């Protein structure tokens, strides 16, 4: 960015006169009438371009386009880091919520194990039921260990982008308004305020990749204008002040003013081939812009549809969770009455846990897709707004 800014200043300075100074001293071993005067000549020159066929304007446009490219490249890096941070953050939160659910389930499973042990001691249940409960408890502890391992891995990834991540406040506090379950419905309502077409327009307008490629296209157009200007003659005026004269001794200082034209076709007919090459590069960039726009639309559409689909699924998952909780309580009562087996009770408890984990996974998917959509559509400023 700093280099691109200096290049803009350099291009703007090209409109100003160019000063130069030269000093030459000649020494001839044989008499030379052409150099019979002063052996040393000092010349000051100031040359101002009058007309360049658009070359200076093209160079200035190139510098501005280059600055735009670097600005968009910076936004691309920030955009990528934001998505990586979001991914790592959701993994941290998801693993924390999973551990909380599994730990509650661990308490329930421990209570069930104590109950079946007492029944076995009284001769009311078999040893196999005790072993089955112990196995389920062991499996649950392993799941908790896996969740903690996933949390550690997620923290490692998150700290790559946010080194002070663990010193910040927890992703969700004790306030119920900041839990994923409370946020998802609010986010979904905000989502439907804009149609998919509006999200797509925002995504295309704020895509750093599309912005960078458009600036590349402008840079190439400026290059084309610069090469075309090279086919035109340049007009300039030059003022000179000369001290010393090779032909005359003790010659007074002399002032001169020149008006001239200069033109060049390059080596052979190379300028024509250079123009053709630049035109092909520009066409290729236009096709890259189309491809990038399609990729942006695909990302926006995917996240938009995923939020809607997940939100529709959330109601069914919540109903399934409540039904599982009711079934678990009912199965325990019916086991005591001899209408259900111990395996039914254990399966009901496991299904309740799985239903809770499914709700967490779905809510986190909604949050992730929603904030990805925000980043695609509005960039980092809107994404960072609480």
C-alpha positions, 0 to 999 in steps of 0.5 A: 500500500505504501509503495503504491501510494508513492507510485501515484506521487511519482506519476503525478510528478511526471507532469512537471518539468524535468531538470538535468545538469551535465558537465563534460571536459575534453582533452585532445592530443592533436589540434582539433578546431572543433574543440579549440575553445574552453575544455570544459562545458557545464549545461543546465537543462529544464524540459517540459512535456507539452503533449504526450498523446495521453502517455502521462494520463495513462501512467497516472491511471496505472498508478491509481489502479495499482493502488486500488489493486493493493487496497483490494488485496489487503481487503482479501487478506482481511476477508480470509482471516475473518472467515478463518477466525469465524470458523475457529470461533464456532468450533471453540463454542461448539466444543464448549457447549457439547462438553456442557451437554455431555457433562450433564449427561454424565451426571444422569448416567452416573445416577442411572448406574448407581440405581441399577447397582442398587437394584442388582445388589437387591437381586432386582436386576442382572449383572449384565445391566450393570455392565451395560450401564458401566459401558455407556458411562465409559463411552460418555467419558470418552466423548467428553475427552474427545470434545475437550481435545477438539476444544484444544485444537480449536483454540490452537487454530483461533490463536493463530488469528487472535493471539490473545483469544484465551484472555478475552471473555468467553464466547457466551456468558451466563446471560441467556440472551447471548446463548446460540439458541437465543440468537439464532431466531433473531438472526433468522428474522434479520436474514429474511428482511432482505431477499436473496437477490439483495444479498447477492447484490451486496456480495458482488458490490463488496467482494474484495476479489471482484474489486481487485480484478476490476482494478487489474482490468483498469490497470490493463486498460491504462497500459493499453492507453500508454502503449497507444500513446507511444505510437504518437509523437511527443512535443516538448520545450527545453530551456538550456543554460550553457557555461563554456564553449568547446569552439570559442575561448572565453565565451559568455554563458548562453541561454537557449530554448528548444521546441521539439518532437520525438517519436519511436515505434519500438524495436521493429514492429513490437508495439503492435504485438505488445498491444495485441498481448495486452488486449488478450490479457485484458480479455482474460481478466474480464473472464476472471471477473465473471468467474469470481462473480459466480463464486461470490454468488455461489457462496452467498446463495449457499449460506443464505439457503443454509440459514433458511434450511437450518432454521426450518430444521431447528423447530423439528430438532427442538420438538425432538429434544423435548419429546426425548426428554419426556420419553426418558422420564416416562421410560424410567417410570415404566421400567420401575413398573416392569413395562420397559427394559433397562436397555430402553431406559439407557437408550432413551437417555442416550437419545436425549443427549444426541438430540441436545447435541443435534440442536447445538450443531444446528444452532452453530451452523446457523450462526456460522452461515449467517456471519459468513453471509454478513462478511460476504455482503458487508465486509468486516465493518458490519461483521464486527458490529455487536 
